[in-house]
Amino acid sequence: MNHPIQRPVLWLVLLLAVLVISLASVPMQAAPFRDLHITFTQPDGTQIVVVGTGDEFYAAFETVEGYSVVFDPSLHAYCFAQLTSDGRLDSTGVQVHHRHPSNLGMTKHLRSTPAQREQQIRNRRQVWQQGMENEKRWGERKAALQQVEAQAPAGTQLPGGIESAPPGTTTIGQKTGLTLLIDFDDDPATMPQSEIFNFLNGDNYAGYGNSGSVKQYFQNASGGLLTYSNVVTIYIRIPNSLHHKSYYNNTTNDDGANANLLIQDALTIMKALPNYATDILPTFNNLTVDANNFVVALNVFYAGGNGGVWSYGLWPHSWSLYDVGAQELSPGGKKVYRYQISNIGSTLAIGTFCHENGHMLCGYPDLYDYTGRSFGAGLYCLMAYGAYGPDGSGNHPGLICAYLKRASGWAKTTDLGGSSAVTATVSATAGTNLNRFYRYQKPGVPTEYFLVECRYQASAADFWGSGVLIWHIDELGNNSTVNLNTNSSHDNYEATVMQADNRWDLELDWDDGDGNDLYFEGNPAPLYDNSFSDSTAPSAHWWDGSASGVVFKNFGASAATMSFTIGIPGSTNQAVYVNQSYHGGNPDGSLAAPFPTVTQGYQAAHAGNTIYIFSGSYPESILNMNKPLQLRTVNGTARIGTP
């Protein structure tokens, strides 16, 4: 795809809002994190601060000065790191507070080799996928949606204009998850159960600076089509007579193995309570389950700190009860299996909680870059860095992107052709146009298309700016594949933000999004001309480098509801579709309702347009067609002419 990069002069004024985290007070993050400051107590009682960037599959840590460190399990301490002969980071055995790195001849920002990082990511993701099956579930959801679209007549929608969701979806209607609260004899809870209940289920929740509850987030994102609530247990106390907290928070053991043991023990204790059958178990009647009778989402909060060691102890993460097996809530009844777990701390933020339930409840993929080489979808999607929002707090998470909303069955999508001018309207606020998107699909390729939505900055804590957001979707791509070059092998992102300023900051790892990425009248980016087409930068070419013919222009001023023009008559970039197999009503030359004859396509086309002709026989003459047009075939050979 021709996505030309015009590298600007980089005025590097980097304003970092750094969040210093005390392990005893604030929950850590299971979603991707950047510049996360962690206070850790070394074995001799000295407190140090390390800074981490990563996710559940790979992370790198440094001192505040930028010298690389690793946790040494044999010393139970953070030590300066060294590069081994095979490219790994290993402990020097020198604890970070014992010697200054300048006396060790160390260099800053030491990293393992790319090959070692990628191998670690592959290994950890393989184990994660065995339990979560996230790629499998996302692939099935996409395939089901494509089947629904293929079987429905062009333009078929449900009442109110909402597109059909895939069958068996967990993203429509009333859905209920389970939240298990755990504390310990030697680390009792300080966060009231009632506060966590309101955090999850409140109708007007604003605690700890959050912009709503978890339930409100999914209600707002879905336009009221999904109401996701949680049954919240009482605190299940782990007695010292069974285990001290340190048994589960052992930082020499894997976090998944530790969490499996903790959850299994807590459930065993809960089921042994004298009022379990009469008072507790009945509250589980409405828990949403999948085809295997597994509760779709188990959220676990435990009291106190997590040990402060990435991937060890009780570091927050999502996985499954892969080690101990699915746990029954009653004999032959519902079971829990997939989970997310985090320490509670002294504050609550909805962002990471919503991200992890995006995996468990909705089957969403991650749309950030696992390798850390780029920002992926950045702040533009909950399933990337949007979990934290622009202020990094997680109290104001970004939206679920249009791509995932369509897969959830929440969207009203208008499929576009190019035979006539259309004024499009998109909105980021509640109302008729919420979750109304426009899609321009590559002829004959249902998995590649442009998708258009609106974003709006209602307050300083919200999104970076306001405007029209254009996605280039390749459902066979991967957001850990950073490549802006044309290709036919899906060696590119699955969901690419077409950044209006043409800087490609997300791919180049410069930032996680900024207001100039959006299309709007008055965008101050150099060379911005308020349009998007094959001749603009960025261009509207498909990934294989071919012209799409798409024309979006005349974007309005930044607002909660925005309009723009699609397919202006006479444009050299318009597309008209012809398919002799189309037998639906009201053909208009769009991909959804193509003309059945070449003659009709010719009559509707304007000079400079491209007519895309699907394979088949068209027994008609084109000798008298003298407009300057381009003719292209789709899906094989098109035979045109009288016998």
C-alpha positions in Angstrom: 0.0 0.0 0.0 1.3 3.4 -0.8 1.3 5.1 2.5 4.0 7.7 1.9 5.9 8.9 5.0 6.8 12.5 5.1 9.1 12.8 8.1 8.6 16.2 9.7 11.2 18.1 11.6 10.8 16.5 15.1 10.3 19.2 17.7 10.9 16.8 20.6 9.0 18.3 23.5 8.0 15.2 25.3 5.5 15.9 28.1 5.3 12.7 30.2 2.7 12.4 32.9 4.5 9.9 35.0 2.5 7.9 37.5 4.4 6.7 40.5 2.8 3.5 41.8 3.0 2.3 45.4 2.5 -1.5 45.4 0.6 -1.4 48.6 -2.0 1.1 47.5 -2.7 1.0 43.8 -3.6 -1.8 41.5 -1.2 -2.6 38.7 -2.0 -3.1 35.0 -2.6 -6.3 33.0 -3.2 -4.4 29.8 -0.2 -2.8 28.0 1.7 -0.3 30.1 4.3 2.4 29.3 6.6 4.2 31.7 5.0 2.6 34.7 6.9 3.5 37.9 7.0 0.8 40.6 8.2 1.2 44.1 9.8 -2.1 45.3 11.4 -3.0 48.7 14.7 -4.8 48.4 15.5 -7.6 50.8 17.4 -5.2 53.2 14.4 -2.9 53.4 15.7 -0.3 50.9 13.0 1.1 48.6 13.8 1.5 45.0 11.9 2.7 41.9 11.9 0.9 38.6 10.2 2.0 35.4 8.5 -0.6 33.2 7.1 -0.8 29.7 5.4 -3.9 28.3 2.4 -6.2 28.7 1.6 -9.8 29.7 4.0 -11.2 27.2 7.1 -9.0 27.3 8.3 -6.2 29.5 11.5 -4.3 30.1 12.4 -2.4 33.3 15.0 0.3 34.0 16.1 2.5 36.9 14.8 6.1 36.7 18.1 7.0 35.1 17.5 4.5 32.3 19.8 1.6 33.3 18.3 -1.8 32.5 17.4 -4.1 35.5 16.0 -7.6 35.9 14.5 -9.3 39.0 16.9 -12.0 40.3 14.8 -14.7 41.9 17.8 -16.2 43.8 18.4 -12.8 45.5 14.7 -11.7 45.6 15.9 -8.4 44.4 16.2 -6.1 41.4 19.7 -6.2 39.9 21.4 -4.4 37.0 21.1 -6.4 33.8 23.7 -7.7 31.4 23.4 -9.1 27.9 24.2 -12.8 27.5 26.0 -14.3 24.6 22.6 -15.6 23.2 21.0 -12.2 23.4 19.1 -12.4 26.7 19.1 -10.0 29.6 20.4 -11.6 32.8 21.2 -10.5 36.3 24.7 -9.2 37.1 24.0 -10.1 40.7 24.6 -6.5 41.7 21.5 -5.1 43.4 20.5 -1.7 42.0 21.0 0.2 45.3 24.5 -1.3 46.0 26.5 0.2 43.2 26.2 3.1 40.8 26.0 1.8 37.2 28.7 4.2 36.1 31.1 2.2 38.2 30.1 -1.0 36.3 30.7 0.4 32.8 27.0 0.0 31.9 25.2 1.6 29.1 21.6 2.8 29.3 18.5 1.2 27.7 20.1 -2.2 27.3 17.6 -4.7 25.7 17.5 -8.3 24.7 17.9 -8.9 21.0 14.8 -8.8 18.8 15.0 -12.5 18.2 15.0 -13.2 21.9 12.1 -10.8 22.5 10.0 -12.4 19.8 10.8 -15.9 21.0 9.7 -14.9 24.5 6.5 -13.3 23.2 5.7 -16.4 21.1 6.3 -18.7 24.0 4.2 -16.8 26.5 1.4 -16.1 24.0 1.3 -19.8 23.2 0.6 -20.7 26.8 -1.9 -17.8 27.1 -3.7 -18.9 24.0 -4.0 -22.4 25.3 -6.1 -21.2 28.1 -7.8 -18.1 26.6 -8.3 -19.3 23.0 -8.6 -15.6 22.1 -7.4 -15.9 18.6 -9.7 -18.9 17.9 -12.7 -17.1 19.3 -12.0 -13.9 17.4 -11.5 -15.8 14.2 -14.8 -17.6 14.7 -16.5 -14.3 15.4 -15.2 -12.7 12.2 -16.1 -15.7 10.2 -19.6 -15.8 11.6 -20.1 -12.1 10.9 -18.9 -12.6 7.3 -21.4 -15.5 6.9 -24.3 -13.4 8.2 -23.4 -10.6 5.8 -23.0 -13.0 2.8 -26.3 -14.7 3.4 -28.3 -11.5 4.0 -29.7 -9.6 0.9 -27.8 -6.4 0.3 -28.7 -3.7 2.8 -30.6 -6.1 5.1 -30.7 -4.7 8.7 -32.6 -5.4 11.9 -35.4 -3.1 13.1 -33.8 0.3 13.8 -31.1 -0.2 11.3 -28.8 -2.3 13.5 -26.9 -4.9 11.6 -27.2 -8.5 12.6 -24.8 -9.8 15.2 -23.1 -13.1 14.8 -25.2 -16.0 16.3 -24.5 -16.9 19.9 -23.0 -13.5 20.6 -22.3 -12.4 24.2 -22.4 -8.7 23.2 -26.2 -8.2 23.0 -28.7 -8.1 25.8 -28.3 -8.6 29.6 -25.0 -10.3 30.4 -23.6 -11.1 33.9 -20.1 -11.8 35.1 -18.8 -12.9 38.4 -16.4 -10.9 40.6 -14.6 -12.8 43.3 -13.2 -10.8 46.2 -10.3 -12.2 48.2 -8.4 -11.1 51.3 -6.0 -12.7 53.8 -5.6 -13.0 57.5 -2.3 -11.2 57.2 -3.5 -8.7 54.6 -7.2 -7.8 55.1 -9.2 -5.8 52.7 -9.6 -2.0 53.1 -11.9 -1.4 50.1 -15.5 -1.9 51.0 -17.4 -4.5 49.0 -20.2 -2.0 48.4 -17.7 0.4 46.6 -16.6 -2.4 44.2 -20.2 -3.2 43.5 -20.9 0.4 42.6 -17.7 0.6 40.6 -19.0 -2.4 38.5 -22.7 -1.8 38.4 -23.5 1.8 39.3 -25.8 3.9 37.2 -24.1 7.2 38.0 -20.7 6.2 39.3 -18.0 8.8 39.7 -15.9 7.3 42.5 -12.1 7.8 42.3 -12.5 10.2 39.4 -14.0 7.6 37.0 -16.3 8.7 34.2 -18.8 6.0 35.0 -19.1 2.4 36.1 -18.0 -0.7 34.0 -21.7 -1.3 33.3 -22.1 2.3 32.1 -19.0 2.0 29.8 -20.4 -1.0 27.9 -23.9 0.5 27.8 -22.6 3.7 26.3 -20.3 1.9 23.9 -23.1 -0.3 22.6 -25.7 2.3 22.4 -27.7 0.5 25.1 -27.6 -2.9 23.3 -25.3 -4.5 26.0 -25.9 -4.3 29.7 -23.0 -6.0 31.5 -23.3 -6.3 35.2 -21.4 -8.4 37.8 -22.4 -10.4 40.8 -19.9 -9.4 43.5 -19.1 -11.9 46.3 -18.3 -11.1 49.9 -14.7 -11.1 50.7 -13.4 -14.6 50.9 -10.8 -14.7 53.7 -7.7 -17.0 53.2 -6.8 -18.0 56.8 -3.2 -18.2 57.9 -3.9 -21.8 58.9 -4.2 -22.6 55.2 -1.6 -20.3 53.8 -0.1 -16.9 54.4 -0.4 -14.5 51.5 3.3 -14.9 50.7 2.5 -18.5 49.6 0.5 -17.2 46.7 2.6 -14.1 46.2 5.9 -16.0 45.9 7.9 -14.0 43.4 9.9 -17.0 42.4 6.8 -18.7 40.9 4.9 -17.9 37.8 1.9 -15.5 38.3 -0.5 -17.8 36.4 0.4 -20.8 38.6 0.0 -18.7 41.8 -3.3 -17.3 40.7 -4.7 -20.7 39.8 -3.9 -21.9 43.4 -5.4 -18.8 45.0 -8.6 -18.9 43.0 -9.1 -22.6 43.6 -8.6 -22.2 47.4 -10.9 -19.2 47.6 -13.7 -21.0 45.8 -13.2 -24.0 48.0 -13.5 -21.8 51.1 -16.6 -20.0 49.7 -18.4 -23.2 48.8 -17.8 -24.5 52.4 -19.5 -21.5 54.0 -22.6 -22.6 55.9 -24.8 -20.2 53.9 -23.4 -20.9 50.5 -26.2 -23.1 49.2 -29.0 -20.9 50.7 -27.7 -17.3 50.2 -24.7 -17.2 47.9 -25.2 -19.9 45.2 -28.7 -18.5 44.2 -27.0 -15.2 43.3 -25.2 -17.1 40.5 -28.4 -18.1 38.7 -28.1 -15.3 36.2 -24.4 -15.7 35.4 -23.9 -15.8 31.6 -22.3 -19.0 30.4 -20.9 -20.2 27.1 -21.6 -23.5 25.3 -19.4 -25.4 27.8 -21.4 -24.0 30.7 -18.3 -21.8 31.6 -19.1 -18.4 33.1 -18.0 -16.0 30.4 -16.1 -13.7 32.7 -14.5 -14.2 36.2 -13.0 -11.1 37.6 -10.8 -11.6 40.7 -9.8 -8.8 43.1 -7.4 -9.5 46.0 -6.3 -7.3 48.8 -2.9 -5.7 49.2 0.1 -5.6 47.0 1.2 -7.9 44.1 4.9 -8.4 44.8 6.1 -5.9 42.2 7.7 -8.5 39.9 6.4 -8.8 36.3 5.0 -12.2 35.5 5.7 -13.6 39.0 3.9 -13.6 42.4 0.4 -12.2 41.9 1.2 -9.8 39.1 -2.1 -8.8 37.5 -2.9 -10.7 34.3 -5.6 -12.6 32.5 -5.5 -16.3 31.8 -7.5 -19.5 32.6 -7.6 -22.1 35.3 -5.5 -24.2 33.0 -3.4 -25.7 35.8 -6.2 -26.6 38.2 -9.0 -27.1 35.7 -12.4 -25.5 35.5 -14.0 -25.1 38.9 -17.7 -26.0 39.5 -19.8 -23.5 41.4 -22.1 -26.4 42.2 -22.1 -30.2 41.4 -22.8 -30.5 37.7 -23.5 -26.7 37.5 -21.9 -23.7 36.1 -18.1 -23.5 36.0 -15.5 -20.8 36.1 -12.4 -21.0 33.8 -11.2 -17.8 32.1 -10.3 -15.0 34.5 -8.6 -11.8 35.1 -6.9 -11.0 38.4 -5.6 -7.8 40.0 -4.9 -6.4 43.4 -7.4 -3.9 44.7 -5.2 -1.3 46.3 -6.7 2.0 47.5 -8.2 3.2 44.3 -10.3 1.9 41.4 -10.0 2.6 37.6 -12.4 1.1 35.0 -10.0 1.1 32.0 -8.0 -2.1 32.5 -11.1 -3.9 33.8 -13.0 -3.0 30.7 -10.0 -4.1 28.5 -9.8 -7.5 30.0 -13.6 -8.0 29.8 -13.3 -7.1 26.2 -11.3 -10.3 25.9 -13.4 -12.5 28.1 -16.9 -11.2 27.5 -16.7 -9.9 23.9 -14.0 -12.1 22.4 -12.0 -9.0 21.3 -8.3 -9.3 20.1 -5.6 -7.0 21.3 -4.9 -4.2 18.9 -1.6 -3.0 20.3 1.8 -4.2 19.2 3.0 -7.1 21.4 6.6 -6.5 20.3 6.6 -2.9 21.7 8.0 -1.5 18.4 4.9 0.6 17.8 1.7 1.7 19.4 -0.7 -0.3 17.3 -4.1 1.3 17.4 -2.9 3.6 20.2 -5.5 5.5 22.2 -8.0 5.0 19.4 -9.3 1.7 20.8 -10.0 0.2 24.3 -8.1 -3.0 23.1 -4.9 -1.0 22.7 -3.7 1.9 24.8 -7.2 3.4 25.0 -7.7 1.5 28.2 -5.8 4.2 30.0 -7.2 7.3 28.2 -5.2 10.4 27.3 -4.4 11.2 31.0 -3.1 7.7 31.7 -5.2 7.2 34.7 -7.6 4.6 33.3 -10.5 6.6 34.7 -11.5 7.8 31.3 -10.8 4.9 28.9 -11.1 5.5 25.1 -13.9 4.1 23.0 -14.2 0.6 21.6 -13.3 1.2 17.9 -15.7 1.0 15.0 -14.1 -2.3 13.8 -14.9 -4.1 17.1 -18.3 -2.5 17.5 -19.3 -3.9 14.1 -18.3 -7.4 15.2 -20.3 -6.9 18.3 -23.5 -6.2 16.5 -23.8 -2.6 17.7 -23.2 -0.8 14.3 -25.4 0.8 11.7 -23.0 0.5 8.7 -23.6 2.1 5.3 -21.7 0.3 2.5 -20.5 2.7 -0.1 -20.1 2.6 -3.9 -19.1 5.5 -5.9 -21.8 6.2 -8.5 -23.3 9.3 -6.8 -22.4 12.0 -4.3 -23.4 11.3 -0.7 -23.3 13.5 2.3 -22.3 11.3 5.3 -23.0 12.1 8.9 -21.3 10.4 11.8 -21.7 11.1 15.5 -19.8 10.3 18.8 -22.7 11.1 21.1 -25.9 9.4 22.0 -28.6 9.7 19.3 -29.7 8.5 15.9 -26.1 8.5 14.4 -24.3 6.9 17.3 -22.4 3.9 16.0 -23.3 4.7 12.4 -20.3 4.0 10.3 -19.5 4.1 6.6 -17.6 1.3 4.9 -15.9 1.2 1.6 -14.9 -2.4 0.7 -12.3 -3.6 -1.7 -14.1 -5.2 -4.7 -14.4 -8.9 -4.2 -12.5 -8.9 -0.9 -14.8 -8.8 2.1 -11.9 -8.7 4.6 -10.3 -5.4 3.4 -12.1 -2.0 3.7 -12.1 1.5 5.0 -14.3 2.2 8.0 -15.3 5.7 9.1 -16.4 6.9 12.5 -16.5 10.1 14.6 -14.5 10.9 17.7 -15.3 13.8 20.1 -13.4 15.4 22.9 -16.0 16.4 25.5 -13.5 17.4 28.2 -9.8 17.6 28.8 -9.8 14.1 30.3 -11.4 12.6 27.2 -9.9 11.9 23.8 -7.1 14.0 22.3 -9.4 15.8 19.8 -12.5 15.8 17.7 -13.0 14.8 14.1 -13.6 12.0 11.6 -11.5 8.8 12.2 -10.7 6.6 9.2 -9.6 3.0 9.7 -8.0 0.8 7.1 -9.1 -2.7 8.1 -7.4 -5.9 6.9 -9.0 -8.7 8.9 -6.2 -11.0 8.0 -3.5 -8.6 9.3 -2.0 -8.4 12.7 -1.4 -5.3 14.8 2.0 -6.6 15.9 3.2 -6.5 12.3 4.6 -3.1 11.7 4.9 -2.5 7.9 3.8 0.5 5.8 5.0 -1.0 2.5 2.6 -2.4 -0.1 2.2 -6.1 0.1 -0.2 -8.9 -0.8 0.6 -11.2 2.1 -1.2 -9.3 4.9 2.1 -8.3 6.3 0.5 -5.2 8.0 -1.7 -4.1 10.8 -5.2 -5.6 11.1 -6.6 -2.1 12.1 -4.7 0.9 10.8 -5.5 4.5 11.8 -5.2 6.6 8.6 -3.5 9.5 10.3 -4.5 12.7 8.6 -1.2 14.4 9.4 0.7 11.7 7.5 3.2 11.4 10.3 2.5 7.7 11.1 3.3 8.3 14.7 1.6 5.1 15.8 3.6 2.9 13.6 6.9 4.7 14.2 6.4 4.6 18.0 6.4 8.4 18.4 3.1 8.7 20.2 -0.1 6.9 20.9 -2.3 9.4 19.1 -2.9 13.2 18.7 -5.6 15.5 17.5 -4.1 15.9 14.0 -4.7 12.3 13.2 -8.4 13.1 12.7 -10.0 14.6 9.6 -11.7 18.0 10.2 -11.8 21.4 8.6 -8.9 23.4 9.9 -6.5 20.6 10.8 -3.2 22.4 11.1 -1.1 19.5 9.8 1.2 20.6 6.9 -0.1 19.6 3.5 -3.5 18.6 4.9 -6.2 19.5 2.3 -9.3 18.2 4.1 -9.7 15.1 1.9 -8.8 11.5 1.7 -8.3 9.7 -1.7 -5.8 7.9 -3.8 -4.0 11.1 -4.5 -3.7 12.4 -0.9 -1.1 11.7 1.7 -1.9 9.4 3.4 -3.3 7.7 0.3 -6.4 5.5 0.0 -4.6 2.7 -1.9 -5.3 -0.9 -0.9 -2.5 -2.8 0.8 -1.5 -4.4 -2.5 -0.9 -0.9 -3.9 -3.9 -0.7 -6.2 -6.1 2.4 -6.2 -9.3 2.1 -4.2 -11.2 4.9 -5.9 -12.4 6.2 -2.6 -13.0 9.9 -2.2 -13.9 11.4 1.2 -13.7 15.2 1.4 -15.2 18.5 2.7 -15.0 17.3 6.4 -16.8 19.7 8.7 -15.4 21.6 11.7 -14.6 19.5 14.8 -17.9 18.7 16.6 -19.7 15.8 18.3 -21.6 15.2 15.0 -19.8 15.7 11.7 -20.5 15.6 8.0 -18.4 15.0 5.0 -18.8 14.2 1.3 -18.4 10.8 -0.4 -17.9 10.2 -4.1 -18.3 13.6 -5.8 -19.5 13.2 -9.4 -16.7 13.8 -11.9 -14.0 12.8 -9.5 -11.2 10.8 -11.1 -11.3 8.5 -8.1 -14.8 7.2 -8.1 -15.8 3.5 -8.5 -18.8 2.0 -10.2 -19.6 -1.7 -9.8 -21.1 -4.1 -12.3 -22.1 -7.7 -11.5 -24.3 -9.7 -13.9 -25.2 -12.0 -11.0 -26.9 -9.3 -9.0 -30.6 -9.8 -8.9 -31.6 -7.5 -6.0 -33.7 -4.4 -6.2 -32.6 -0.8 -6.8 -29.1 -1.2 -8.3 -27.1 2.0 -7.8 -23.6 1.0 -8.8 -22.4 0.5 -5.3 -20.6 -2.7 -4.1 -23.8 -3.7 -2.2 -26.1 -3.1 -5.2 -24.1 -3.2 -8.4 -25.5 -2.6 -11.9 -26.3 -5.9 -13.7 -25.0 -4.6 -17.1 -22.0 -2.7 -18.3 -24.2 -0.3 -20.2 -25.9 0.8 -17.0 -22.5 1.2 -15.3 -21.3 3.3 -18.3 -24.4 5.5 -18.2 -24.0 6.2 -14.5 -20.2 6.7 -14.6 -18.5 10.1 -14.9 -15.3 10.9 -16.8 -12.3 9.5 -15.0 -14.3 6.9 -13.0 -13.3 3.3 -12.7 -15.9 0.6 -13.5 -15.2 -2.6 -11.6 -16.8 -5.6 -13.5 -17.3 -8.9 -11.8 -16.4 -12.1 -13.7 -19.1 -13.4 -16.0 -20.5 -12.8 -19.5 -22.0 -9.5 -20.6 -23.5 -9.9 -24.1 -23.6 -6.2 -25.0 -21.6 -3.8 -27.1 -19.2 -1.3 -25.8 -18.1 0.1 -29.2 -19.9 3.4 -28.6 -18.6 4.0 -25.1 -16.3 7.0 -25.5 -16.0 8.4 -22.0 -12.5 8.4 -20.5 -13.0 5.5 -18.1 -11.0 2.7 -16.6 -12.4 -0.8 -16.7 -11.2 -3.4 -14.2 -12.3 -7.0 -13.6 -13.0 -8.6 -10.3 -12.7 -12.3 -9.3 -11.7 -13.6 -12.7 -12.5 -12.9 -16.4 -15.3 -10.7 -17.6 -16.4 -11.4 -21.2 -18.0 -8.3 -22.8 -19.5 -8.2 -26.3 -22.2 -9.7 -28.5 -21.7 -13.3 -29.8 
